[in-house]
């Protein structure tokens, strides 16, 4: 029997009012972090942050809608044609455009085994 998991996004557990879909946990992924972020139109309250404490780098890929990510004050479009990698120490903040934004965020620490963050587990707050 083939080893795989397939689930509809609408059937996956989400936190933060549906904006943080726990894709990694739902699919049973343990090798890297991965979430689906869904932001409503013109959303600007995504928290500015970095991962200097954990050394995690992230990759952002828009699936639908539009928006941008500000990295240390520099604007980079998230448009479905651009994939963005952000290093651990760089401050980043995501903004949604007028259609909203659905994006996949993948993270991990270079040279280290992935450590699951408890808040990304199913049933976590």
C-alpha positions as a Markdown table, in Angstrom:
| # | Residue | x | y | z |
|---|---|---|---|---|
| 1 | Unk | 0.0 | 0.0 | 0.0 |
| 2 | Unk | 1.3 | 3.5 | -0.9 |
| 3 | Unk | 2.4 | 5.8 | 1.9 |
| 4 | Unk | 0.5 | 9.1 | 1.4 |
| 5 | Unk | -2.1 | 11.4 | 2.9 |
| 6 | Unk | -4.5 | 13.5 | 1.0 |
| 7 | Unk | -7.0 | 15.9 | 2.6 |
| 8 | Unk | -9.2 | 18.8 | 1.4 |
| 9 | Unk | -8.1 | 22.2 | 2.9 |
| 10 | Unk | -11.7 | 22.8 | 4.0 |
| 11 | Unk | -11.5 | 19.7 | 6.2 |
| 12 | Unk | -8.3 | 20.6 | 8.0 |
| 13 | Unk | -8.1 | 22.1 | 11.5 |
| 14 | Unk | -7.3 | 25.8 | 11.6 |
| 15 | Unk | -6.5 | 28.3 | 14.3 |
| 16 | Unk | -6.8 | 32.1 | 14.4 |
| 17 | Unk | -10.3 | 32.2 | 13.0 |
| 18 | Unk | -9.4 | 29.9 | 10.1 |
| 19 | Unk | -6.4 | 31.9 | 9.0 |
| 20 | Unk | -3.7 | 29.3 | 10.1 |
| 21 | Unk | -4.5 | 25.9 | 8.6 |
| 22 | Unk | -2.4 | 23.2 | 10.3 |
| 23 | Unk | -1.4 | 21.4 | 7.1 |
| 24 | Unk | 1.8 | 19.8 | 8.5 |
| 25 | Unk | -0.1 | 18.1 | 11.4 |
| 26 | Unk | -3.1 | 17.2 | 9.3 |
| 27 | Unk | -0.9 | 15.4 | 6.7 |
| 28 | Unk | 1.4 | 13.9 | 9.3 |
| 29 | Unk | 4.5 | 15.7 | 8.0 |
| 30 | Unk | 7.4 | 15.5 | 10.5 |
| 31 | Unk | 10.5 | 16.5 | 8.4 |
| 32 | Unk | 9.7 | 20.2 | 8.0 |
| 33 | Unk | 7.2 | 22.8 | 9.1 |
| 34 | Unk | 4.4 | 23.7 | 6.7 |
| 35 | Unk | 1.2 | 25.7 | 7.2 |
| 36 | Unk | -1.4 | 27.3 | 5.0 |
| 37 | Unk | -2.1 | 31.0 | 5.8 |
| 38 | Unk | -5.4 | 32.5 | 4.7 |
| 39 | Unk | -5.7 | 36.3 | 5.0 |
| 40 | Unk | -8.9 | 38.3 | 4.2 |
| 41 | Unk | -8.8 | 41.2 | 1.7 |
| 42 | Unk | -6.5 | 44.1 | 2.6 |
| 43 | Unk | -5.4 | 42.4 | 5.9 |
| 44 | Unk | -2.4 | 44.1 | 7.5 |
| 45 | Unk | -2.4 | 42.6 | 11.0 |
| 46 | Unk | -0.1 | 39.6 | 10.2 |
| 47 | Unk | 2.6 | 39.9 | 13.0 |
| 48 | Unk | 6.0 | 41.3 | 12.1 |
| 49 | Unk | 8.5 | 38.8 | 13.3 |
| 50 | Unk | 11.8 | 37.0 | 12.8 |
| 51 | Unk | 13.0 | 33.5 | 13.8 |
| 52 | Unk | 16.4 | 34.5 | 15.2 |
| 53 | Unk | 15.6 | 32.6 | 18.4 |
| 54 | Unk | 15.0 | 29.3 | 16.5 |
| 55 | Unk | 17.2 | 29.8 | 13.4 |
| 56 | Unk | 14.3 | 28.8 | 11.2 |
| 57 | Unk | 14.2 | 30.0 | 7.6 |
| 58 | Unk | 10.9 | 30.2 | 5.8 |
| 59 | Unk | 9.7 | 29.9 | 2.2 |
| 60 | Unk | 6.5 | 31.7 | 1.1 |
| 61 | Unk | 4.4 | 30.8 | -1.9 |
| 62 | Unk | 1.1 | 32.5 | -2.8 |
| 63 | Unk | -1.6 | 30.0 | -4.0 |
| 64 | Unk | -4.3 | 32.5 | -4.7 |
| 65 | Unk | -5.2 | 36.1 | -4.3 |
| 66 | Unk | -2.3 | 38.6 | -3.9 |
| 67 | Unk | -0.3 | 40.5 | -1.4 |
| 68 | Unk | 3.3 | 41.2 | -0.5 |
| 69 | Unk | 5.8 | 40.5 | 2.2 |
| 70 | Unk | 8.0 | 43.3 | 3.7 |
| 71 | Unk | 11.4 | 42.0 | 4.6 |
| 72 | Unk | 13.5 | 44.5 | 6.6 |
| 73 | Unk | 11.4 | 47.3 | 4.9 |
| 74 | Unk | 11.8 | 45.9 | 1.4 |
| 75 | Unk | 8.5 | 45.0 | -0.4 |
| 76 | Unk | 8.4 | 41.7 | -2.4 |
| 77 | Unk | 5.2 | 40.7 | -4.2 |
| 78 | Unk | 3.4 | 37.5 | -3.4 |
| 79 | Unk | 1.6 | 36.7 | -6.6 |
| 80 | Unk | 1.7 | 33.0 | -7.4 |
| 81 | Unk | 4.7 | 33.4 | -9.7 |
| 82 | Unk | 7.2 | 34.4 | -7.0 |
| 83 | Unk | 8.7 | 32.1 | -4.3 |
| 84 | Unk | 10.4 | 34.0 | -1.4 |
| 85 | Unk | 12.9 | 32.6 | 1.1 |
| 86 | Unk | 13.5 | 34.6 | 4.2 |
| 87 | Unk | 16.5 | 33.9 | 6.5 |
| 88 | Unk | 16.0 | 33.5 | 10.2 |
| 89 | Unk | 17.3 | 36.9 | 11.3 |
| 90 | Unk | 15.3 | 38.9 | 8.8 |
| 91 | Unk | 12.2 | 40.7 | 10.1 |
| 92 | Unk | 9.2 | 39.9 | 7.9 |
| 93 | Unk | 5.5 | 41.0 | 7.8 |
| 94 | Unk | 2.8 | 39.8 | 5.3 |
| 95 | Unk | 0.1 | 42.0 | 3.8 |
| 96 | Unk | -3.0 | 40.8 | 1.8 |
| 97 | Unk | -4.1 | 42.6 | -1.4 |
| 98 | Unk | -7.8 | 43.4 | -2.3 |
| 99 | Unk | -8.6 | 39.7 | -3.1 |
| 100 | Unk | -7.1 | 38.4 | 0.1 |
| 101 | Unk | -4.2 | 36.0 | 0.1 |
| 102 | Unk | -3.8 | 32.2 | 0.5 |
| 103 | Unk | -0.2 | 31.1 | 0.8 |
| 104 | Unk | 1.9 | 28.1 | 1.9 |
| 105 | Unk | 4.7 | 28.8 | 4.3 |
| 106 | Unk | 7.4 | 26.1 | 4.7 |
| 107 | Unk | 10.0 | 26.3 | 7.4 |
| 108 | Unk | 13.0 | 24.5 | 8.9 |
| 109 | Unk | 16.4 | 25.1 | 10.4 |
| 110 | Unk | 19.4 | 24.6 | 8.1 |
| 111 | Unk | 21.5 | 21.5 | 9.1 |
| 112 | Unk | 19.0 | 20.4 | 11.9 |
| 113 | Unk | 16.3 | 17.9 | 12.2 |
| 114 | Unk | 12.9 | 19.6 | 12.3 |
| 115 | Unk | 11.4 | 20.2 | 15.8 |
| 116 | Unk | 7.6 | 20.4 | 15.9 |
| 117 | Unk | 6.2 | 23.6 | 17.4 |
| 118 | Unk | 3.5 | 22.6 | 19.9 |
| 119 | Unk | 1.1 | 25.3 | 18.7 |
| 120 | Unk | 1.0 | 23.7 | 15.2 |
| 121 | Unk | -0.3 | 20.4 | 16.5 |
| 122 | Unk | -3.9 | 19.4 | 16.1 |
| 123 | Unk | -6.2 | 20.6 | 18.9 |
| 124 | Unk | -3.5 | 23.1 | 20.1 |
| 125 | Unk | -4.8 | 26.6 | 20.8 |
